Structure formats: structure tokens, C-alpha cells
Amino acid sequence: MNRIKAIQKLRKSSMFMSGLPDTISIPGRLGAADTVFPIENATLDELAQAKLAYDAEASEIYKKSDALRILYDRARKASAVGADVAVDVLIRAREID
């Protein structure tokens, strides 16, 4: 079995593996450009480096999502309804100094 067919089988093996990308990007060092590798040729070290980069991206997304949830929750607690501007409700409720 060749590597590409093996990757295709891995993707079909579970819903978690279905997200396996075609390529991975390794962040460049000291201002160098990122390096892109086909997933079927990636070493364990390259997978680890790519995962660190994805983890950093995910962390930023989670921070934004959590901040939106907090803003939403605070506005609802201050009696906001669907068409209200969240920040305006918080200002009126003196939630923001």
C-alpha cells in the first residue's frame, strides 16, 4: 500500500482522523518562510511542530469565543434582548465604567 492510500484509509477510519490535512506547515525560524510538507511524508518531529502551531491558533480562537460568550452572558444578565447592542446595554446598566 502506498502512503497516499494509507492516509486515505486513516481518514476513513474515524471521524477524528477525517480532519487529517493534505499538508502541514512548519513555522519558519528566525524570519524564514514556513515549510509545507505533504502529510504522507511528515516525520514525527514535523508533526509535533505543526501541532504546536495548530494549538497556538486554536488557543487564539478559544480566547475569542470565550470573550464573546462572556460579553453575551453579561448583556443577557443586564436584560438585553436579541436586537439590543450588547455594549449599549452594558453601558446603560453601568456594567462598564
C-alpha positions in Angstrom: 0.0 0.0 0.0 1.4 3.4 -0.9 1.4 6.3 1.6 -1.4 8.3 -0.1 -3.8 5.3 0.1 -2.7 4.8 3.7 -3.6 8.4 4.5 -7.0 8.0 2.8 -7.7 4.8 4.9 -6.7 6.7 8.0 -9.1 9.5 7.2 -11.9 7.0 6.8 -11.0 5.1 10.0 -12.7 7.6 12.4 -14.4 10.9 12.5 -11.4 12.3 14.4 -9.0 11.3 11.6 -11.2 12.7 8.9 -9.7 16.1 9.6 -6.2 15.0 8.7 -4.9 17.7 6.4 -3.3 17.1 3.0 -0.3 19.2 4.0 1.2 20.5 7.2 3.0 23.8 7.6 6.1 24.1 9.8 6.7 27.7 11.0 10.0 29.1 9.8 12.7 30.0 12.2 14.3 33.4 12.6 12.1 35.0 10.0 12.4 32.3 7.4 9.3 31.2 5.4 7.1 28.4 6.6 7.8 25.0 5.1 4.9 23.0 3.7 5.1 19.2 3.7 2.7 16.6 2.3 1.2 14.8 5.3 2.2 11.4 3.9 5.9 12.4 4.1 5.8 14.1 7.5 8.2 12.8 10.2 7.2 12.7 13.9 9.2 15.9 14.6 7.4 17.7 11.7 4.0 16.5 13.0 4.9 17.8 16.5 6.0 21.2 15.2 2.8 21.5 13.1 0.7 20.5 16.1 2.2 23.2 18.2 1.3 25.8 15.5 -2.3 24.5 15.3 -2.5 24.5 19.1 -1.5 28.2 19.2 -4.2 29.0 16.5 -6.8 27.0 18.5 -5.9 28.9 21.7 -6.5 32.2 20.0 -9.8 31.0 18.6 -10.9 29.7 22.0 -10.0 33.1 23.7 -12.1 35.0 21.2 -15.0 32.5 21.6 -14.9 32.7 25.3 -14.7 36.5 25.3 -17.8 36.6 23.1 -19.6 34.2 25.4 -18.8 36.4 28.4 -20.0 39.5 26.6 -23.2 37.7 25.6 -23.8 36.4 29.1 -23.1 39.8 30.8 -25.5 41.5 28.3 -28.3 39.0 28.9 -27.8 39.3 32.7 -28.3 43.1 32.2 -31.6 42.4 30.5 -30.5 42.6 26.9 -32.8 41.0 24.2 -31.9 39.8 20.8 -31.9 43.1 18.8 -30.1 45.1 21.5 -26.5 46.1 21.0 -24.6 44.3 23.8 -22.2 47.1 24.7 -25.1 49.7 24.8 -26.9 47.5 27.3 -23.8 47.2 29.5 -23.2 50.9 29.4 -26.9 51.6 30.4 -26.6 49.1 33.2 -23.4 50.7 34.4 -21.5 47.5 33.8 -18.8 49.4 32.1 -17.1 52.3 33.8 
